[in-house]
Amino acid sequence: MEVIYSGLRQTPEQIVAAAIQEDVDVVGLSILSGAHNVLFPEILKGLKERGGEDILVLAGGIIPEKDIPQLKALGIREIFLPGTSTQALVEFIRKEAGERVAEADPAGGRR
């Protein structure tokens, strides 16, 4: 996996622009501020508007259990709460992103 770290405190627009520019397969978002119900939908909307609706979007951080169903309904594929092992996250990405990459290019190359 190649990881592109965009840094802290990026706006939804900056996150979307980086994802599109870098032609990513996965966007991982981590939030501790409690603004997930505002920021995550903006990012998903921006990705869709810029042709990135096929990008796998994952979230982590301090997200109340009651908010998870709504975020998943909006398009967040999975939410990893505090205490999730790094191995669990890596396995999820390998499985989900690997399937998407294979579907996009059965020969095994990038999209």
N, CA, C and O atoms as a printed pandas DataFrame, in Angstrom:
     atom_number atom_name residue_name chain_id  residue_number  x_coord  y_coord  z_coord
0              1         N          MET        A               1    0.839   -1.180    0.000
1              2        CA          MET        A               1    0.000    0.000    0.000
2              3         C          MET        A               1    0.879    1.237    0.000
3              4         O          MET        A               1    1.919    1.285    0.657
4              5         N          GLU        A               2    0.451    2.205   -0.729
5              6        CA          GLU        A               2    1.079    3.517   -0.685
6              7         C          GLU        A               2    0.154    4.425    0.109
7              8         O          GLU        A               2   -1.045    4.488   -0.163
8              9         N          VAL        A               3    0.697    5.114    1.072
9             10        CA          VAL        A               3   -0.096    6.004    1.921
10            11         C          VAL        A               3    0.290    7.438    1.627
11            12         O          VAL        A               3    1.471    7.781    1.576
12            13         N          ILE        A               4   -0.708    8.262    1.438
13            14        CA          ILE        A               4   -0.500    9.689    1.225
14            15         C          ILE        A               4   -1.120   10.396    2.421
15            16         O          ILE        A               4   -2.341   10.409    2.581
16            17         N          TYR        A               5   -0.290   10.971    3.243
17            18        CA          TYR        A               5   -0.762   11.667    4.439
18            19         C          TYR        A               5   -0.922   13.138    4.111
19            20         O          TYR        A               5    0.034   13.802    3.709
20            21         N          SER        A               6   -2.131   13.644    4.282
21            22        CA          SER        A               6   -2.388   15.039    3.913
22            23         C          SER        A               6   -2.240   16.003    5.082
23            24         O          SER        A               6   -2.324   17.217    4.898
24            25         N          GLY        A               7   -2.024   15.481    6.263
25            26        CA          GLY        A               7   -1.827   16.358    7.413
26            27         C          GLY        A               7   -3.105   16.613    8.191
27            28         O          GLY        A               7   -4.189   16.152    7.832
28            29         N          LEU        A               8   -2.938   17.352    9.252
29            30        CA          LEU        A               8   -4.053   17.677   10.135
30            31         C          LEU        A               8   -4.858   18.868    9.615
31            32         O          LEU        A               8   -4.375   19.673    8.818
32            33         N          ARG        A               9   -6.074   18.951   10.082
33            34        CA          ARG        A               9   -6.940   20.110    9.859
34            35         C          ARG        A               9   -7.121   20.470    8.391
35            36         O          ARG        A               9   -7.037   21.641    8.021
36            37         N          GLN        A              10   -7.365   19.477    7.567
37            38        CA          GLN        A              10   -7.650   19.705    6.157
38            39         C          GLN        A              10   -9.142   19.971    5.988
39            40         O          GLN        A              10   -9.963   19.364    6.676
40            41         N          THR        A              11   -9.486   20.854    5.096
41            42        CA          THR        A              11  -10.895   21.113    4.817
42            43         C          THR        A              11  -11.439   19.974    3.964
43            44         O          THR        A              11  -10.669   19.247    3.335
44            45         N          PRO        A              12  -12.761   19.813    3.938
45            46        CA          PRO        A              12  -13.331   18.799    3.038
46            47         C          PRO        A              12  -12.875   18.998    1.593
47            48         O          PRO        A              12  -12.600   18.025    0.890
48            49         N          GLU        A              13  -12.795   20.235    1.154
49            50        CA          GLU        A              13  -12.374   20.518   -0.214
50            51         C          GLU        A              13  -10.935   20.068   -0.460
51            52         O          GLU        A              13  -10.623   19.534   -1.524
52            53         N          GLN        A              14  -10.067   20.283    0.515
53            54        CA          GLN        A              14   -8.675   19.857    0.371
54            55         C          GLN        A              14   -8.563   18.333    0.330
55            56         O          GLN        A              14   -7.768   17.783   -0.433
56            57         N          ILE        A              15   -9.350   17.666    1.142
57            58        CA          ILE        A              15   -9.332   16.203    1.173
58            59         C          ILE        A              15   -9.801   15.644   -0.163
59            60         O          ILE        A              15   -9.180   14.738   -0.718
60            61         N          VAL        A              16  -10.890   16.184   -0.672
61            62        CA          VAL        A              16  -11.433   15.729   -1.960
62            63         C          VAL        A              16  -10.431   15.989   -3.076
63            64         O          VAL        A              16  -10.178   15.108   -3.897
64            65         N          ALA        A              17   -9.862   17.180   -3.116
65            66        CA          ALA        A              17   -8.908   17.526   -4.171
66            67         C          ALA        A              17   -7.710   16.581   -4.148
67            68         O          ALA        A              17   -7.274   16.117   -5.202
68            69         N          ALA        A              18   -7.176   16.290   -2.973
69            70        CA          ALA        A              18   -6.027   15.386   -2.863
70            71         C          ALA        A              18   -6.399   13.982   -3.321
71            72         O          ALA        A              18   -5.626   13.338   -4.029
72            73         N          ALA        A              19   -7.569   13.505   -2.926
73            74        CA          ALA        A              19   -8.002   12.155   -3.302
74            75         C          ALA        A              19   -8.142   12.025   -4.818
75            76         O          ALA        A              19   -7.721   11.026   -5.401
76            77         N          ILE        A              20   -8.728   13.026   -5.445
77            78        CA          ILE        A              20   -8.917   12.995   -6.895
78            79         C          ILE        A              20   -7.567   13.127   -7.604
79            80         O          ILE        A              20   -7.277   12.372   -8.532
80            81         N          GLN        A              21   -6.751   14.076   -7.175
81            82        CA          GLN        A              21   -5.457   14.308   -7.800
82            83         C          GLN        A              21   -4.557   13.084   -7.717
83            84         O          GLN        A              21   -3.851   12.765   -8.674
84            85         N          GLU        A              22   -4.577   12.404   -6.590
85            86        CA          GLU        A              22   -3.699   11.251   -6.375
86            87         C          GLU        A              22   -4.307    9.941   -6.865
87            88         O          GLU        A              22   -3.651    8.901   -6.807
88            89         N          ASP        A              23   -5.552    9.972   -7.349
89            90        CA          ASP        A              23   -6.239    8.782   -7.868
90            91         C          ASP        A              23   -6.228    7.649   -6.836
91            92         O          ASP        A              23   -5.812    6.528   -7.129
92            93         N          VAL        A              24   -6.691    7.963   -5.636
93            94        CA          VAL        A              24   -6.648    6.995   -4.547
94            95         C          VAL        A              24   -7.764    5.960   -4.656
95            96         O          VAL        A              24   -8.773    6.174   -5.327
96            97         N          ASP        A              25   -7.558    4.858   -3.993
97            98        CA          ASP        A              25   -8.577    3.817   -3.885
98            99         C          ASP        A              25   -9.345    3.942   -2.579
99           100         O          ASP        A              25  -10.503    3.535   -2.487
100          101         N          VAL        A              26   -8.684    4.516   -1.559
101          102        CA          VAL        A              26   -9.267    4.605   -0.219
102          103         C          VAL        A              26   -8.966    5.980    0.375
103          104         O          VAL        A              26   -7.870    6.515    0.212
104          105         N          VAL        A              27   -9.954    6.540    1.064
105          106        CA          VAL        A              27   -9.742    7.731    1.889
106          107         C          VAL        A              27  -10.064    7.328    3.316
107          108         O          VAL        A              27  -11.152    6.835    3.612
108          109         N          GLY        A              28   -9.099    7.546    4.191
109          110        CA          GLY        A              28   -9.302    7.273    5.612
110          111         C          GLY        A              28   -9.385    8.585    6.362
111          112         O          GLY        A              28   -8.485    9.421    6.274
112          113         N          LEU        A              29  -10.459    8.761    7.094
113          114        CA          LEU        A              29  -10.701    9.991    7.839
114          115         C          LEU        A              29  -10.702    9.697    9.326
115          116         O          LEU        A              29  -11.305    8.723    9.776
116          117         N          SER        A              30  -10.033   10.530   10.075
117          118        CA          SER        A              30  -10.034   10.387   11.520
118          119         C          SER        A              30  -10.475   11.710   12.120
119          120         O          SER        A              30   -9.993   12.775   11.735
120          121         N          ILE        A              31  -11.389   11.628   13.060
121          122        CA          ILE        A              31  -11.910   12.860   13.636
122          123         C          ILE        A              31  -12.111   12.695   15.137
123          124         O          ILE        A              31  -12.604   11.671   15.608
124          125         N          LEU        A              32  -11.723   13.711   15.862
125          126        CA          LEU        A              32  -11.873   13.715   17.308
126          127         C          LEU        A              32  -12.709   14.902   17.779
127          128         O          LEU        A              32  -13.026   15.011   18.963
128          129         N          SER        A              33  -13.063   15.785   16.855
129          130        CA          SER        A              33  -13.715   17.040   17.223
130          131         C          SER        A              33  -15.217   16.952   17.418
131          132         O          SER        A              33  -15.822   17.864   17.980
132          133         N          GLY        A              34  -15.822   15.871   16.964
133          134        CA          GLY        A              34  -17.277   15.767   17.042
134          135         C          GLY        A              34  -17.990   16.343   15.835
135          136         O          GLY        A              34  -19.220   16.386   15.814
136          137         N          ALA        A              35  -17.253   16.787   14.829
137          138        CA          ALA        A              35  -17.857   17.397   13.643
138          139         C          ALA        A              35  -18.102   16.394   12.519
139          140         O          ALA        A              35  -18.305   16.792   11.372
140          141         N          HIS        A              36  -18.084   15.111   12.831
141          142        CA          HIS        A              36  -18.224   14.076   11.806
142          143         C          HIS        A              36  -19.534   14.170   11.024
143          144         O          HIS        A              36  -19.554   13.875    9.829
144          145         N          ASN        A              37  -20.626   14.575   11.676
145          146        CA          ASN        A              37  -21.916   14.662   10.985
146          147         C          ASN        A              37  -21.981   15.829   10.008
147          148         O          ASN        A              37  -22.884   15.882    9.173
148          149         N          VAL        A              38  -21.050   16.750   10.097
149          150        CA          VAL        A              38  -20.975   17.874    9.165
150          151         C          VAL        A              38  -19.904   17.621    8.111
151          152         O          VAL        A              38  -20.155   17.771    6.916
152          153         N          LEU        A              39  -18.715   17.238    8.552
153          154        CA          LEU        A              39  -17.577   17.117    7.640
154          155         C          LEU        A              39  -17.643   15.893    6.734
155          156         O          LEU        A              39  -17.360   16.000    5.541
156          157         N          PHE        A              40  -18.009   14.738    7.272
157          158        CA          PHE        A              40  -18.029   13.524    6.450
158          159         C          PHE        A              40  -19.012   13.641    5.282
159          160         O          PHE        A              40  -18.649   13.280    4.163
160          161         N          PRO        A              41  -20.239   14.129    5.492
161          162        CA          PRO        A              41  -21.144   14.287    4.343
162          163         C          PRO        A              41  -20.598   15.251    3.283
163          164         O          PRO        A              41  -20.797   15.033    2.088
164          165         N          GLU        A              42  -19.915   16.308    3.712
165          166        CA          GLU        A              42  -19.327   17.244    2.754
166          167         C          GLU        A              42  -18.261   16.561    1.911
167          168         O          GLU        A              42  -18.177   16.796    0.706
168          169         N          ILE        A              43  -17.453   15.724    2.531
169          170        CA          ILE        A              43  -16.408   15.005    1.805
170          171         C          ILE        A              43  -17.024   14.025    0.816
171          172         O          ILE        A              43  -16.598   13.954   -0.336
172          173         N          LEU        A              44  -18.016   13.278    1.255
173          174        CA          LEU        A              44  -18.682   12.324    0.362
174          175         C          LEU        A              44  -19.331   13.038   -0.821
175          176         O          LEU        A              44  -19.245   12.569   -1.955
176          177         N          LYS        A              45  -19.971   14.159   -0.560
177          178        CA          LYS        A              45  -20.601   14.937   -1.628
178          179         C          LYS        A              45  -19.550   15.442   -2.614
179          180         O          LYS        A              45  -19.739   15.366   -3.828
180          181         N          GLY        A              46  -18.445   15.957   -2.083
181          182        CA          GLY        A              46  -17.378   16.447   -2.941
182          183         C          GLY        A              46  -16.766   15.360   -3.809
183          184         O          GLY        A              46  -16.476   15.587   -4.984
184          185         N          LEU        A              47  -16.569   14.184   -3.233
185          186        CA          LEU        A              47  -16.039   13.069   -4.017
186          187         C          LEU        A              47  -16.983   12.708   -5.152
187          188         O          LEU        A              47  -16.552   12.479   -6.283
188          189         N          LYS        A              48  -18.260   12.659   -4.847
189          190        CA          LYS        A              48  -19.248   12.315   -5.876
190          191         C          LYS        A              48  -19.256   13.366   -6.983
191          192         O          LYS        A              48  -19.297   13.024   -8.165
192          193         N          GLU        A              49  -19.217   14.623   -6.609
193          194        CA          GLU        A              49  -19.232   15.710   -7.595
194          195         C          GLU        A              49  -17.999   15.709   -8.486
195          196         O          GLU        A              49  -18.056   16.174   -9.624
196          197         N          ARG        A              50  -16.882   15.190   -7.979
197          198        CA          ARG        A              50  -15.626   15.203   -8.732
198          199         C          ARG        A              50  -15.309   13.845   -9.366
199          200         O          ARG        A              50  -14.191   13.619   -9.829
200          201         N          GLY        A              51  -16.296   12.942   -9.386
201          202        CA          GLY        A              51  -16.097   11.650  -10.035
202          203         C          GLY        A              51  -15.429   10.605   -9.168
203          204         O          GLY        A              51  -14.952    9.593   -9.682
204          205         N          GLY        A              52  -15.383   10.824   -7.865
205          206        CA          GLY        A              52  -14.734    9.885   -6.969
206          207         C          GLY        A              52  -15.689    9.044   -6.158
207          208         O          GLY        A              52  -15.358    8.616   -5.052
208          209         N          GLU        A              53  -16.878    8.801   -6.696
209          210        CA          GLU        A              53  -17.862    8.023   -5.931
210          211         C          GLU        A              53  -17.453    6.573   -5.728
211          212         O          GLU        A              53  -18.023    5.883   -4.883
212          213         N          ASP        A              54  -16.468    6.101   -6.496
213          214        CA          ASP        A              54  -15.991    4.726   -6.329
214          215         C          ASP        A              54  -14.889    4.605   -5.278
215          216         O          ASP        A              54  -14.421    3.500   -5.002
216          217         N          ILE        A              55  -14.474    5.710   -4.698
217          218        CA          ILE        A              55  -13.425    5.683   -3.682
218          219         C          ILE        A              55  -14.006    5.155   -2.370
219          220         O          ILE        A              55  -15.046    5.621   -1.906
220          221         N          LEU        A              56  -13.333    4.200   -1.797
221          222        CA          LEU        A              56  -13.719    3.620   -0.519
222          223         C          LEU        A              56  -13.405    4.628    0.586
223          224         O          LEU        A              56  -12.257    5.047    0.733
224          225         N          VAL        A              57  -14.421    5.022    1.366
225          226        CA          VAL        A              57  -14.224    6.008    2.424
226          227         C          VAL        A              57  -14.420    5.333    3.778
227          228         O          VAL        A              57  -15.466    4.747    4.058
228          229         N          LEU        A              58  -13.381    5.432    4.611
229          230        CA          LEU        A              58  -13.382    4.849    5.947
230          231         C          LEU        A              58  -13.257    5.970    6.963
231          232         O          LEU        A              58  -12.700    7.028    6.669
232          233         N          ALA        A              59  -13.774    5.736    8.147
233          234        CA          ALA        A              59  -13.702    6.745    9.199
234          235         C          ALA        A              59  -13.260    6.112   10.503
235          236         O          ALA        A              59  -13.450    4.919   10.742
236          237         N          GLY        A              60  -12.672    6.939   11.326
237          238        CA          GLY        A              60  -12.271    6.506   12.645
238          239         C          GLY        A              60  -12.269    7.686   13.586
239          240         O          GLY        A              60  -12.428    8.835   13.177
240          241         N          GLY        A              61  -12.088    7.381   14.841
241          242        CA          GLY        A              61  -12.048    8.442   15.833
242          243         C          GLY        A              61  -13.144    8.272   16.858
243          244         O          GLY        A              61  -13.662    7.176   17.074
244          245         N          ILE        A              62  -13.479    9.367   17.474
245          246        CA          ILE        A              62  -14.507    9.338   18.506
246          247         C          ILE        A              62  -15.842    9.669   17.851
247          248         O          ILE        A              62  -16.195   10.833   17.660
248          249         N          ILE        A              63  -16.563    8.620   17.518
249          250        CA          ILE        A              63  -17.847    8.746   16.843
250          251         C          ILE        A              63  -18.876    7.983   17.665
251          252         O          ILE        A              63  -18.741    6.773   17.851
252          253         N          PRO        A              64  -19.892    8.665   18.155
253          254        CA          PRO        A              64  -20.901    7.978   18.963
254          255         C          PRO        A              64  -21.594    6.856   18.186
255          256         O          PRO        A              64  -21.891    6.995   16.999
256          257         N          GLU        A              65  -21.840    5.768   18.866
257          258        CA          GLU        A              65  -22.507    4.604   18.239
258          259         C          GLU        A              65  -23.798    5.009   17.542
259          260         O          GLU        A              65  -24.126    4.466   16.487
260          261         N          LYS        A              66  -24.532    5.955   18.117
261          262        CA          LYS        A              66  -25.827    6.362   17.547
262          263         C          LYS        A              66  -25.680    7.044   16.184
263          264         O          LYS        A              66  -26.643    7.097   15.420
264          265         N          ASP        A              67  -24.496    7.561   15.872
265          266        CA          ASP        A              67  -24.268    8.239   14.596
266          267         C          ASP        A              67  -23.803    7.304   13.492
267          268         O          ASP        A              67  -23.837    7.671   12.317
268          269         N          ILE        A              68  -23.379    6.124   13.844
269          270        CA          ILE        A              68  -22.788    5.206   12.867
270          271         C          ILE        A              68  -23.774    4.801   11.763
271          272         O          ILE        A              68  -23.398    4.862   10.593
272          273         N          PRO        A              69  -25.004    4.394   12.064
273          274        CA          PRO        A              69  -25.898    4.000   10.969
274          275         C          PRO        A              69  -26.124    5.117    9.945
275          276         O          PRO        A              69  -26.155    4.850    8.744
276          277         N          GLN        A              70  -26.279    6.335   10.395
277          278        CA          GLN        A              70  -26.498    7.454    9.475
278          279         C          GLN        A              70  -25.270    7.686    8.595
279          280         O          GLN        A              70  -25.403    7.922    7.394
280          281         N          LEU        A              71  -24.088    7.620    9.180
281          282        CA          LEU        A              71  -22.866    7.828    8.405
282          283         C          LEU        A              71  -22.667    6.718    7.372
283          284         O          LEU        A              71  -22.241    6.981    6.247
284          285         N          LYS        A              72  -22.972    5.491    7.754
285          286        CA          LYS        A              72  -22.854    4.386    6.796
286          287         C          LYS        A              72  -23.882    4.534    5.675
287          288         O          LYS        A              72  -23.586    4.233    4.519
288          289         N          ALA        A              73  -25.081    4.996    6.011
289          290        CA          ALA        A              73  -26.112    5.204    4.989
290          291         C          ALA        A              73  -25.689    6.280    3.991
291          292         O          ALA        A              73  -26.085    6.238    2.826
292          293         N          LEU        A              74  -24.893    7.234    4.439
293          294        CA          LEU        A              74  -24.395    8.288    3.553
294          295         C          LEU        A              74  -23.283    7.810    2.628
295          296         O          LEU        A              74  -23.033    8.412    1.584
296          297         N          GLY        A              75  -22.619    6.725    3.017
297          298        CA          GLY        A              75  -21.574    6.191    2.161
298          299         C          GLY        A              75  -20.254    5.891    2.833
299          300         O          GLY        A              75  -19.330    5.411    2.175
300          301         N          ILE        A              76  -20.132    6.158    4.132
301          302        CA          ILE        A              76  -18.924    5.751    4.841
302          303         C          ILE        A              76  -18.953    4.227    4.898
303          304         O          ILE        A              76  -19.881    3.654    5.468
304          305         N          ARG        A              77  -17.964    3.565    4.323
305          306        CA          ARG        A              77  -18.009    2.100    4.199
306          307         C          ARG        A              77  -17.847    1.398    5.542
307          308         O          ARG        A              77  -18.523    0.407    5.815
308          309         N          GLU        A              78  -16.941    1.919    6.386
309          310        CA          GLU        A              78  -16.751    1.318    7.702
310          311         C          GLU        A              78  -16.236    2.376    8.658
311          312         O          GLU        A              78  -15.587    3.343    8.258
312          313         N          ILE        A              79  -16.538    2.171    9.923
313          314        CA          ILE        A              79  -16.112    3.088   10.974
314          315         C          ILE        A              79  -15.347    2.294   12.015
315          316         O          ILE        A              79  -15.834    1.294   12.543
316          317         N          PHE        A              80  -14.142    2.760   12.300
317          318        CA          PHE        A              80  -13.257    2.099   13.240
318          319         C          PHE        A              80  -13.151    2.964   14.492
319          320         O          PHE        A              80  -12.648    4.087   14.445
320          321         N          LEU        A              81  -13.623    2.437   15.588
321          322        CA          LEU        A              81  -13.654    3.180   16.842
322          323         C          LEU        A              81  -12.356    2.994   17.628
323          324         O          LEU        A              81  -11.565    2.105   17.314
324          325         N          PRO        A              82  -12.133    3.828   18.649
325          326        CA          PRO        A              82  -10.924    3.668   19.462
326          327         C          PRO        A              82  -10.793    2.232   19.961
327          328         O          PRO        A              82  -11.771    1.600   20.361
328          329         N          GLY        A              83   -9.569    1.743   19.927
329          330        CA          GLY        A              83   -9.307    0.374   20.356
330          331         C          GLY        A              83   -9.214   -0.612   19.208
331          332         O          GLY        A              83   -8.779   -1.747   19.405
332          333         N          THR        A              84   -9.617   -0.201   18.002
333          334        CA          THR        A              84   -9.496   -1.071   16.838
334          335         C          THR        A              84   -8.014   -1.308   16.567
335          336         O          THR        A              84   -7.218   -0.369   16.574
336          337         N          SER        A              85   -7.654   -2.544   16.330
337          338        CA          SER        A              85   -6.246   -2.843   16.058
338          339         C          SER        A              85   -5.873   -2.378   14.653
339          340         O          SER        A              85   -6.702   -2.336   13.745
340          341         N          THR        A              86   -4.614   -2.037   14.512
341          342        CA          THR        A              86   -4.104   -1.659   13.198
342          343         C          THR        A              86   -4.274   -2.821   12.233
343          344         O          THR        A              86   -4.589   -2.614   11.061
344          345         N          GLN        A              87   -4.068   -4.039   12.713
345          346        CA          GLN        A              87   -4.195   -5.213   11.864
346          347         C          GLN        A              87   -5.615   -5.350   11.305
347          348         O          GLN        A              87   -5.792   -5.698   10.138
348          349         N          ALA        A              88   -6.612   -5.080   12.127
349          350        CA          ALA        A              88   -8.000   -5.155   11.663
350          351         C          ALA        A              88   -8.251   -4.145   10.549
351          352         O          ALA        A              88   -8.930   -4.450    9.568
352          353         N          LEU        A              89   -7.713   -2.967   10.700
353          354        CA          LEU        A              89   -7.867   -1.931    9.680
354          355         C          LEU        A              89   -7.157   -2.327    8.391
355          356         O          LEU        A              89   -7.724   -2.192    7.307
356          357         N          VAL        A              90   -5.937   -2.811    8.498
357          358        CA          VAL        A              90   -5.176   -3.227    7.319
358          359         C          VAL        A              90   -5.891   -4.361    6.598
359          360         O          VAL        A              90   -5.998   -4.339    5.372
360          361         N          GLU        A              91   -6.374   -5.335    7.326
361          362        CA          GLU        A              91   -7.083   -6.461    6.708
362          363         C          GLU        A              91   -8.339   -5.986    5.983
363          364         O          GLU        A              91   -8.636   -6.451    4.882
364          365         N          PHE        A              92   -9.072   -5.068    6.594
365          366        CA          PHE        A              92  -10.283   -4.548    5.963
366          367         C          PHE        A              92   -9.929   -3.842    4.653
367          368         O          PHE        A              92  -10.569   -4.074    3.627
368          369         N          ILE        A              93   -8.920   -2.990    4.688
369          370        CA          ILE        A              93   -8.532   -2.252    3.484
370          371         C          ILE        A              93   -8.053   -3.205    2.403
371          372         O          ILE        A              93   -8.433   -3.060    1.241
372          373         N          ARG        A              94   -7.231   -4.170    2.760
373          374        CA          ARG        A              94   -6.740   -5.134    1.757
374          375         C          ARG        A              94   -7.900   -5.875    1.099
375          376         O          ARG        A              94   -7.920   -6.055   -0.119
376          377         N          LYS        A              95   -8.848   -6.294    1.900
377          378        CA          LYS        A              95   -9.995   -7.028    1.351
378          379         C          LYS        A              95  -10.858   -6.130    0.477
379          380         O          LYS        A              95  -11.131   -6.461   -0.677
380          381         N          GLU        A              96  -11.284   -5.008    1.015
381          382        CA          GLU        A              96  -12.220   -4.142    0.304
382          383         C          GLU        A              96  -11.578   -3.416   -0.878
383          384         O          GLU        A              96  -12.141   -3.393   -1.973
384          385         N          ALA        A              97  -10.418   -2.833   -0.661
385          386        CA          ALA        A              97   -9.765   -2.107   -1.749
386          387         C          ALA        A              97   -9.230   -3.080   -2.790
387          388         O          ALA        A              97   -9.256   -2.785   -3.985
388          389         N          GLY        A              98   -8.751   -4.222   -2.355
389          390        CA          GLY        A              98   -8.263   -5.219   -3.297
390          391         C          GLY        A              98   -9.344   -5.674   -4.250
391          392         O          GLY        A              98   -9.095   -5.838   -5.445
392          393         N          GLU        A              99  -10.549   -5.881   -3.728
393          394        CA          GLU        A              99  -11.675   -6.273   -4.578
394          395         C          GLU        A              99  -12.016   -5.166   -5.565
395          396         O          GLU        A              99  -12.288   -5.444   -6.733
396          397         N          ARG        A             100  -12.007   -3.932   -5.120
397          398        CA          ARG        A             100  -12.335   -2.803   -5.999
398          399         C          ARG        A             100  -11.302   -2.630   -7.099
399          400         O          ARG        A             100  -11.656   -2.390   -8.254
400          401         N          VAL        A             101  -10.028   -2.751   -6.748
401          402        CA          VAL        A             101   -8.973   -2.607   -7.746
402          403         C          VAL        A             101   -9.066   -3.727   -8.764
403          404         O          VAL        A             101   -8.911   -3.485   -9.961
404          405         N          ALA        A             102   -9.317   -4.953   -8.309
405          406        CA          ALA        A             102   -9.432   -6.095   -9.221
406          407         C          ALA        A             102  -10.626   -5.923  -10.156
407          408         O          ALA        A             102  -10.541   -6.264  -11.336
408          409         N          GLU        A             103  -11.741   -5.395   -9.640
409          410        CA          GLU        A             103  -12.911   -5.170  -10.491
410          411         C          GLU        A             103  -12.637   -4.090  -11.522
411          412         O          GLU        A             103  -13.077   -4.202  -12.667
412          413         N          ALA        A             104  -11.910   -3.035  -11.132
413          414        CA          ALA        A             104  -11.619   -1.923  -12.038
414          415         C          ALA        A             104  -10.633   -2.337  -13.117
415          416         O          ALA        A             104  -10.720   -1.861  -14.249
416          417         N          ASP        A             105   -9.705   -3.209  -12.785
417          418        CA          ASP        A             105   -8.679   -3.645  -13.718
418          419         C          ASP        A             105   -8.330   -5.106  -13.447
419          420         O          ASP        A             105   -7.405   -5.389  -12.687
420          421         N          PRO        A             106   -9.061   -6.036  -14.060
421          422        CA          PRO        A             106   -8.818   -7.459  -13.801
422          423         C          PRO        A             106   -7.396   -7.909  -14.083
423          424         O          PRO        A             106   -6.982   -8.956  -13.583
424          425         N          ALA        A             107   -6.633   -7.157  -14.865
425          426        CA          ALA        A             107   -5.239   -7.517  -15.159
426          427         C          ALA        A             107   -4.328   -7.223  -13.973
427          428         O          ALA        A             107   -3.162   -7.616  -13.972
428          429         N          GLY        A             108   -4.855   -6.537  -12.970
429          430        CA          GLY        A             108   -4.085   -6.289  -11.764
430          431         C          GLY        A             108   -3.407   -4.946  -11.686
431          432         O          GLY        A             108   -2.763   -4.645  -10.681
432          433         N          GLY        A             109   -3.528   -4.126  -12.715
433          434        CA          GLY        A             109   -2.914   -2.795  -12.685
434          435         C          GLY        A             109   -3.829   -1.781  -12.002
435          436         O          GLY        A             109   -4.943   -2.104  -11.590
436          437         N          ARG        A             110   -3.342   -0.570  -11.894
437          438        CA          ARG        A             110   -4.160    0.491  -11.314
438          439         C          ARG        A             110   -5.188    0.945  -12.324
439          440         O          ARG        A             110   -5.051    0.729  -13.528
440          441         N          ARG        A             111   -6.227    1.584  -11.799
441          442        CA          ARG        A             111   -7.271    2.103  -12.679
442          443         C          ARG        A             111   -6.702    3.050  -13.680
443          444         O          ARG        A             111   -7.436    3.589  -14.508
